[in-house]
Amino acid sequence: MRAILPTGWERTELGEIVTLRSGGTPNRANISFWKGSLPWISAKDLKSFDLKDSIEHLTEVGAKQINTVPAGTILILVRGMGLFKDFPVGITSRPMAFNQDVKALQPISEINARFLAHSLVAMRGAVMGRVDRAGHGTGRLVTDYLLALPVMRPPLPEQQRIVAVLDAWDRAIDQTKDLISARWKRKRALVQTLFRNLPKRPLLEAANVWFSGVDKKTRADEATVRLCNYMDVFHNSRITSKLDFMSATASQSQISCNSLRKHDVVFTKDSETFEDIAEPALIAEDIDGLVCGYHLAIARPLDGIGHGPFIAQAMRHPEIRWQFSRLANGVVRFGLTLNAIEQAAIFLPSLNVQEKIAAILDAEDLMIEDLSAHAKLLRTQKRGLMQKLLTGEWRLGEKFE
């Protein structure tokens, strides 16, 4: 049974409100078609909602070989492996061309293009559920299915009001992403300056290092622990009590050996790629019952010599990261041995200098974490707004500003 439509709204099919256009690729052997100024959109460019530019460009001569569209045209990916992970939707901010893996949707006069684009984004899950495989395994969206997509159509003024709200959230998200990018750029510059000319010493002169053997299994004869596992370390630069640790068990000897405490540095000792070896995370606070899991190493700073926050920052330095990747053994899966740890070196100035450098870089990390959390909150809020506004559950009247 269909839900009752909001007053003034209509339910229609996508094919009734848009003109569908196909793209193409000019002959690459003809150099006069390429390296001009007209953006040519492919799957690689459909990474943002507002399409401002592309990786490749066409000349005026090249553009005449295929379809071009004006600003305000919706572009969607209809073929490619990326469809198994996402349903990219973008809207052009200037005239553009596009390749054969992309379709252009040009709405009729009573449909706001940005409203329709937001509506398609909201349908992402349903659309991805209809992706099938072409003969060679590539993802594909059948045109007949696209044209039959059900679309809610409020009056044009209400469409515009909905767009104003969703665009405001998009601007806030983009501004926050820009701030995060600027902070990362600032931190990289600080790292380059602060680590310049620092002495290097063996890692084992700054910390005791050992490998954990605590797995994820639960055994009746062992004590229950909170497990800091591989993905906790891989995805977080700081380990705090706010993380949702998994529950496991460990023997008393394992607990005694592998319990974590404030300013320990935990890092990945095994990985499927050598680039992910020695990814560090700082234990930022004492956490009751927290034990280090399998495939991880623990570096515990030596009193008066090593400072945990600095060691974690030093292990993220590109030069040190490269060193650990070179020390890893393996072909399909890579890992560090205790012999490799004995060969590893890190920057190691005086304890006072370590503390000062760590304080500066940790402050940058905390700012990036706060901004990232804010961006996540904005994205969550936007998803909620889309659910309410695009279904008519929440209405924006004429007095809305």
Buried (B, 14 or more C-beta within 10 A) or exposed (E): EEEEBBEEBBEEEBBEBBEBBBBEBBEEEEEEBBEBEBBBBBBEBBEEBBBEEBEBBBBEEBBEBBEBBEEBBBBBBBBBEBBEEBBBBBBBBEEBBBBEBBBBBBBEEEBBBBBBBBBBBBBEEEBBEBBEEEEEEBBBBEEEBBBEBEBBBBEEBBBBBBBEBBBEBBEBBBEBBEBBEEBEEEBEEBBEEBBEEBEBBEBBEBBEBBBBBBBEEEEEEBBEBBBBBBEBBBEBBBBEEEBEBBEBBBEEEBBEBBBBEEBBBBBBBBBEEBBBBBBBBBBBBEBEBBBBBBBBBBBBBEEEBBBBBBBBBBBBBEEBBEBBBEBBEBEEEBBBEEEBBEBBBBBBBEBEBBEBBBEBBBEBBEBBBEBBEBBEEBBEEBEEBBEBBBBBEBBBEEEEE
